[in-house]
Amino acid sequence: MLWPPSMIRMTRKIYFCGSIRGGRDDRDLYERLINNLRQYGEVLTEHIADKDLFEKEKLDDKGIHDRDMDWLISSDAIVAEVTQPSLGVGYEIGRAVALNKKILCLFRPESGKHLSAMIAGADNGANFVVKNYEETQASEIFKQFFS
């Protein structure tokens, strides 16, 4: 039985990655990207965009790791904003690769930062996709990635 596209979107689980302890300069951008991603499925990690994240988080480091790994394992796709370097995001991407997840990495070259060769070089055009982008292009990139 084929599911209608609207049914697929409702059941898809998306794990969004963005820097937390590595720097919160892109928090507002994360919020806009997450809002855009909602049309393609449930975003398991909406808290990444919460401006009060540090005040609201009640788990210790082990609890955060285990909760996030449960979400990563249950996800269908990973979308990572990788402009702000983050050890945590790199770790999540590595684990997603090991789990054979479909991965989209977004990088903004105009930031003046340099994308890690380990991310850029992993792009295979299929289940690991890296896109240089401007925020105005995100909707079209998501549409292509999730089609």
N, C-alpha and C positions, 0 to 999 in steps of 0.2 A: 504494500500500500504506500502510495506517495503522500507525503504531508504537504498541505498548502504552505507557501512561503511564510505566511503570518504565523502559522503554528510552529514552524521551525525557529523563527526569531524568538518566540516566547520561551522555547525550551533550551536555547543555546545559553551556555554559561561562559562568560568572558571574565578573564582574570586581567585586570589592568595593573601595570607596574609603573611606578613613578618614584622619584627620590623622596625619602622621608628624612632620615638622619643625615643624608649626604647634602641636604640643602632644600629649602622650601620655596625658593624663588619662583618656581613654576606652578605653585599650588592652584592659582586661578586658571591657568591653562588646563591643568588636569581636570578641574571641575567642568570646563567646557567640553573637553574631549569625552569625559565620562557621560555627560548629558547626551552627546551625539551618539555614543556607543549604545545607549539604552534601546535604540530602535532595532538593534541587531540581536539583543538578548539581555539576560540578567547580568549586570556587572557585579561580580562577587566582592570586589574590593573598592566600593564607593568611598570608603573612609579615607582613602589616599588624598582626596580633595578637601577633607574636613579641615577648616581653619583652626579648630579647637582639638585637633587629633591628639596632641600630647596630653592635654588635660583630661580627655575622655578615655584614653586607653587605660584599662585596668589590669591587663595581663603583663606578666614579666617577660623577659626575652624568650625563654623556652616556650611559654604559652603563645606568644606572637608567632614564633617559628612554626609550631605545630598546627595552629589554626590556619595560617597562611598556606602551609604545605597541603593541608586537607582541601583547601579551596583550589589550589593549583592542580592537584590530582583530579579533582572533580570537574575541572574546567574543560571546555571544548576548544578554546582559543585563548591566546595570550596577546595582549596589545601592550607594548612597553614604550613609554616616552623616554628616550635614552640620551637626551641632550645634556641634562645635569648628571655628571658621573656619579654613580652610586654602587657601592659594593653589593648592597642588597638586591638591586635590580639585576646586576650581573649574575648573582647567585640564582635568582629566580629564573632567569633566561636559561642558564646552564641546566638547571633541574628540568625545565620545560623541554629542552632538547632531549634530555635523557628519557623523558616520558613520551617522546614522539608527538608533542603538541604542535598545533599550527600556531606560528609565531609571526607577529608583525612588530617591527621596531621602527619608531619614528624619531628622526633626528633633524634639528633645525640648524643648518650650516651658518645662517646669518648670526648665530649666537657667538661666533668667534671661537667656539670650542672645537675640539677634534674628537671624532668618533673613534672608539677603540677598534683596532684592526680585527680583534677577535669577534666583534659584532658585525662590522662591515664585511669581513671576509666570510662570514657564515651564510650570507644571502645565497640561496639556491634557486630563488624565483618560484618556489613551490610552497613548501611548508615552513620555510624560514625566509621572510621577506623584510628587507630594510629599505626604508623610503626617506630620502631627504625631502623636507616639506616646509611649507609655510602653513600657518593655522588655517587659512582660507581653503587649503587643499584637503583638509582632513576628511570632510564628508565624502568626497569622491574616492579617496584612498580606502576608506572603510567600505564603501559600496563595492569596490573592486575586490577587496580582500574577502569579504563575506559572501560574494556571489558564487 
